[in-house]
Amino acid sequence: MSKTFQSGRALVIGIGEYDSLGALGSEPVYDADDLAKLLGSAKHCGYPPENVQVLRNADASRTAIVDGLKKLATDARTGDTVVVYFSGHGAQRLSGPDVGTYLCPPEFDSSRPRETGIEAEELSELLKQIPAERLLVLVDACHSGAAARVKGPAEDITKWAFGGPKLEALAQGKGRVIISASAAHENSHILGIHRNSLFTHFLLKGLQGDVDDRSDGLIRVLDLFHYLAEQVPAVRSAQNPVLTTHTQDNFPVALRKGGRLKSEEGAATVAPTASSASPREMEDLLVALYPQGPLDREIWSRAGGDVANLRVGSTGRAAWHTALRLLAQGGGGANISMHSLLTEASSEFGANPDLKRFLGTA
């Protein structure tokens, strides 16, 4: 039975053509298309394809981006993982009444930045409305070799970048992580040797499975950043991705290779274990052993789980269904896994044949 990252939602934006700014070429649109395809792939990240919205070029207007963020605020739930990705121009207005840091939709006008751009404080307020406790914002803005040029006085007071202290506001709140393609004083590069911009080239490779395996079939946010922080400057030393966050939770952002463990890659067959049993089989077993739910006999906390992350269901089965879905998506506590849960259950029900089969001890 194929796995899914059912809680995953994403808004993916790629803008290469602008009304009055320098064109960035095809790469930002390729960035968006390739990321959306990878997120929605059952063989890779496992997001439900209908949960991934893509906005490209003229369709990525200011109104469309704001509406997309508002849709995430409406659709997302607390336990969801939400990814917001932007590839295009960023701008910082350094003086005057419109001082600020902006993402630039295709109609961005430097003489009217607040009306035509999305300033960081506005973006922060929109992100705050998204209830998901696992939010990753990826910003690949300000590409050298195609830097925006604006005629007239604005050229002296506009810096084409998106970063700096304004990112702190975006990272406020539980489970908020911002990864930007480069530091505020650096350029984010399009090299022309890849289909994608440099940062997104490695972002895609990481999500395809190059991020280190933790033997849980998941790609976690801090592991993804560490991969990017190593790979990007190895190609272009003057570009260093930046992590901005106030959380220490290395939460999962996607399945790794469809949820396969590294130890399983290339294996012809896999024995029936906790990692390969169907969700329904696991649920049926745990309902039979602990009919009142994961709080029954304190099995969840004994296995290393955090009971504060659980939702109390109307029945024991409903509670187990919700808890196991949370566990499959990397939640439920830093020290719990399906293996630890079954191992702890075996201390009480070691003779159960299904339990022995799932643990590979039959």
C-alpha positions in Angstrom: 0.0 0.0 0.0 1.5 3.3 -1.1 2.1 5.9 1.6 1.0 9.5 1.4 2.0 12.7 3.3 -1.7 13.5 3.6 -1.2 16.6 5.8 1.0 18.3 3.2 -0.2 21.6 1.6 1.7 24.0 -0.6 1.5 27.3 -2.4 4.3 27.4 -5.1 5.1 30.6 -7.0 7.4 31.2 -9.9 7.8 34.5 -11.7 10.3 35.1 -14.5 8.5 37.7 -16.6 7.8 41.2 -15.2 5.9 44.3 -16.5 8.6 46.8 -15.6 11.5 44.8 -14.0 14.2 42.8 -15.7 13.1 39.4 -16.9 14.6 36.4 -15.0 14.0 33.9 -17.8 12.4 30.5 -17.7 14.1 29.2 -14.6 11.7 30.6 -11.9 8.8 29.0 -13.7 10.7 25.7 -14.0 11.5 26.1 -10.3 7.8 26.3 -9.4 6.7 23.6 -11.8 9.4 21.1 -10.8 8.8 21.6 -7.1 5.1 21.3 -7.4 5.5 18.1 -9.4 7.9 16.6 -6.8 5.7 17.5 -3.9 2.7 15.9 -5.5 4.6 12.7 -6.6 3.6 9.5 -4.8 7.2 8.3 -5.5 8.7 11.2 -3.7 7.1 13.7 -1.3 3.7 12.2 -1.2 1.5 15.4 -1.0 -2.0 15.0 -2.4 -1.7 16.7 -5.8 -4.9 18.7 -5.1 -3.3 20.2 -2.1 -0.5 21.8 -4.2 -1.3 25.2 -5.9 1.0 26.6 -8.5 1.1 30.3 -9.7 3.2 31.2 -12.7 4.2 34.6 -14.2 1.0 36.7 -15.0 -1.1 34.3 -12.9 1.0 35.1 -9.9 -0.4 38.6 -9.4 -0.4 40.2 -6.0 -4.1 39.4 -5.7 -3.6 35.8 -6.6 -0.7 35.3 -4.1 -2.7 36.9 -1.3 -5.8 34.8 -2.2 -3.6 31.6 -2.3 -2.3 32.4 1.2 -5.8 33.0 2.5 -6.9 29.7 1.0 -4.2 28.0 3.0 -5.5 29.7 6.1 -8.9 28.4 5.4 -8.0 24.8 4.4 -5.0 24.0 6.6 -5.4 22.3 10.0 -3.2 22.5 13.1 -1.5 19.2 12.4 -0.8 20.0 8.8 2.6 20.8 7.2 2.4 23.9 4.9 5.1 24.9 2.4 5.1 28.4 0.8 7.7 28.8 -2.0 8.6 31.9 -4.0 11.0 32.2 -6.9 11.3 35.6 -8.4 12.4 39.2 -7.6 12.6 40.6 -4.2 13.1 44.3 -3.3 14.1 46.4 -0.3 13.1 50.1 -0.3 15.7 51.8 1.8 14.3 55.3 2.3 11.1 57.3 1.9 7.6 56.5 3.1 7.5 53.0 1.6 10.6 51.6 3.4 10.2 47.9 3.5 11.1 44.5 2.1 8.9 43.2 -0.7 8.2 40.1 -2.7 7.6 41.3 -6.3 4.6 40.1 -8.3 4.8 40.5 -12.1 3.1 44.0 -11.9 5.5 45.3 -9.2 6.1 49.1 -9.6 8.9 50.6 -7.5 7.1 53.9 -7.4 4.1 52.2 -5.8 5.6 49.3 -3.9 2.9 48.9 -1.2 0.1 48.8 -3.8 1.9 46.4 -6.2 4.2 44.3 -4.0 3.8 42.2 -0.8 5.7 43.7 2.0 7.2 41.5 4.7 4.9 42.7 7.4 1.9 42.0 5.3 3.2 38.6 4.4 3.9 37.9 8.1 0.2 38.7 8.9 -1.0 36.4 6.2 1.2 33.6 7.4 0.0 34.1 11.0 -3.5 33.2 9.8 -2.4 29.8 8.7 -3.2 27.5 11.6 -0.7 24.7 10.7 2.0 24.3 13.4 4.5 23.2 10.8 5.1 26.0 8.2 8.1 26.2 5.9 8.6 29.3 3.8 11.3 29.0 1.0 12.4 32.2 -0.7 14.6 32.1 -3.8 14.7 35.8 -4.7 17.2 38.2 -6.2 19.0 36.3 -9.0 22.3 37.8 -10.1 22.9 38.0 -13.9 19.3 39.2 -14.2 19.0 41.8 -11.5 16.1 44.3 -11.9 16.9 47.7 -13.3 14.6 50.6 -12.9 15.2 53.9 -14.6 15.1 57.2 -12.7 15.6 58.1 -9.0 14.2 54.8 -7.7 17.4 53.1 -8.8 19.3 54.9 -6.0 16.9 53.9 -3.2 15.9 50.4 -4.1 18.0 47.3 -3.3 17.0 44.2 -5.2 16.9 41.5 -2.4 14.6 39.9 0.1 16.1 39.2 3.5 17.6 40.8 6.5 15.8 41.5 9.8 12.4 41.4 8.2 12.7 37.7 8.0 12.5 37.6 11.8 8.9 38.7 11.7 8.0 35.8 9.3 9.5 33.3 11.6 7.5 34.3 14.7 5.2 31.6 16.1 5.3 27.8 16.8 6.8 25.7 14.0 7.7 28.6 11.6 10.8 28.1 9.5 12.1 30.4 6.8 14.9 29.3 4.4 16.1 31.9 2.1 18.4 31.2 -0.9 21.1 33.6 0.2 22.1 36.2 2.8 20.7 39.7 2.4 24.1 41.0 1.1 24.5 38.1 -1.4 23.0 37.2 -4.8 20.9 34.2 -5.5 22.2 32.7 -8.7 20.9 31.4 -11.9 24.0 29.7 -13.5 22.5 28.6 -16.8 24.0 25.1 -16.5 20.9 23.8 -14.7 17.3 23.8 -15.6 16.6 25.5 -12.2 18.2 28.3 -10.2 21.1 27.1 -8.0 19.2 27.0 -4.7 16.2 25.3 -6.1 18.4 22.8 -8.0 19.6 21.5 -4.7 16.2 21.9 -3.0 14.8 19.5 -5.6 17.7 17.1 -5.2 17.3 17.1 -1.5 13.6 16.4 -1.7 14.3 13.6 -4.2 16.1 11.8 -1.4 19.6 13.2 -1.1 18.9 14.5 2.4 20.3 12.1 5.0 18.0 9.2 6.0 16.9 9.0 9.6 15.3 5.5 9.0 11.8 6.9 9.3 11.0 7.5 5.6 10.7 11.3 6.1 12.6 14.4 5.2 12.9 16.8 8.1 13.2 20.5 7.9 16.5 21.1 9.6 18.1 18.2 7.8 16.9 19.8 4.5 18.5 23.1 5.5 21.8 21.5 6.5 21.9 19.8 3.1 21.3 23.1 1.3 23.8 24.9 3.4 26.5 22.4 2.4 25.6 22.0 -1.3 24.9 25.5 -2.5 28.1 27.2 -1.4 30.1 24.2 -2.6 29.1 25.4 -6.1 29.0 29.1 -5.5 30.9 30.2 -2.4 29.3 33.6 -2.4 25.8 32.2 -1.9 24.9 30.8 1.5 21.3 29.8 2.3 20.0 31.3 5.6 17.8 29.7 8.2 15.5 31.9 10.2 13.4 30.2 13.0 12.6 30.2 16.7 11.8 26.5 16.8 14.0 23.5 17.6 11.5 21.1 16.3 13.0 19.2 13.3 9.6 18.6 11.9 8.9 16.5 8.7 8.2 18.3 5.5 7.7 15.4 3.2 8.1 11.7 2.6 11.5 10.6 1.5 11.3 8.6 -1.8 7.7 7.8 -1.1 8.3 6.8 2.5 10.9 4.2 1.7 13.7 3.6 4.2 17.2 3.9 2.9 17.8 0.3 4.1 14.9 -0.8 1.8 16.2 0.8 -1.4 16.9 -1.8 -4.0 15.5 -4.6 -1.8 13.5 -7.2 -3.8 11.2 -8.0 -0.9 10.6 -6.5 2.5 9.5 -8.7 5.4 6.2 -7.7 7.1 7.3 -5.2 9.7 5.9 -2.1 11.3 7.2 0.0 8.4 5.5 -2.1 5.7 2.2 -3.1 7.5 -0.8 -1.2 6.2 -2.2 1.6 8.4 -5.4 -0.4 8.8 -3.5 -3.5 10.0 -1.6 -1.4 12.6 -4.8 0.3 13.7 -6.7 -3.0 14.1 -3.9 -4.5 16.2 -3.6 -1.5 18.5 -7.3 -1.2 19.0 -7.4 -4.9 20.0 -4.6 -4.5 22.5 -5.5 -1.0 23.8 -9.2 -0.5 23.1 -9.5 2.8 25.0 -6.9 4.5 22.7 -3.3 5.6 23.0 -3.8 6.8 26.6 -4.9 3.2 27.6 -2.3 1.9 30.1 -0.2 5.0 29.2 1.1 3.1 26.2 1.8 6.3 24.2 3.9 8.0 26.8 5.7 4.7 27.7 6.7 4.4 24.0 8.3 7.9 24.1 5.3 9.9 22.9 4.0 13.3 24.0 0.4 13.0 25.1 0.0 16.8 24.6 0.1 16.2 20.9 -2.8 13.8 20.9 -6.4 14.6 20.1 -9.0 12.7 22.2 -11.3 10.8 19.9 -14.9 9.9 20.6 -13.9 6.2 20.6 -10.7 4.2 21.1 -10.5 3.5 17.4 -11.0 7.1 16.4 -8.2 8.1 18.9 -5.9 5.5 17.4 -6.7 6.5 13.9 -5.8 10.1 14.6 -2.7 9.2 16.6 -1.3 6.8 14.0 -1.8 9.3 11.2 0.1 11.9 13.3 2.9 9.4 13.9 3.1 8.6 10.2 3.7 12.2 9.5 6.4 12.6 12.0 4.4 14.0 14.9 3.4 12.7 18.3 6.6 13.4 20.1 10.4 13.4 19.4 11.1 10.0 20.9 8.2 7.9 19.6 8.2 5.7 16.5 6.0 2.8 15.3 8.8 0.5 16.3 9.0 1.9 19.9 5.2 1.7 20.2 5.1 -2.0 19.1 8.2 -2.8 21.2 6.6 -1.4 24.3 3.3 -3.2 23.5 5.3 -6.5 23.3 6.3 -6.1 26.9 2.7 -6.8 27.8 1.5 -8.8 24.8 4.6 -10.6 23.6 2.8 -13.7 22.6 0.4 -11.9 20.2 1.1 -13.4 16.7 0.4 -10.2 14.8 2.6 -8.2 17.1 5.4 -10.7 16.6 5.0 -10.6 12.9 5.1 -6.8 12.6 8.2 -6.7 14.8 9.8 -9.4 12.7 10.2 -11.8 15.7 7.6 -14.4 14.5 
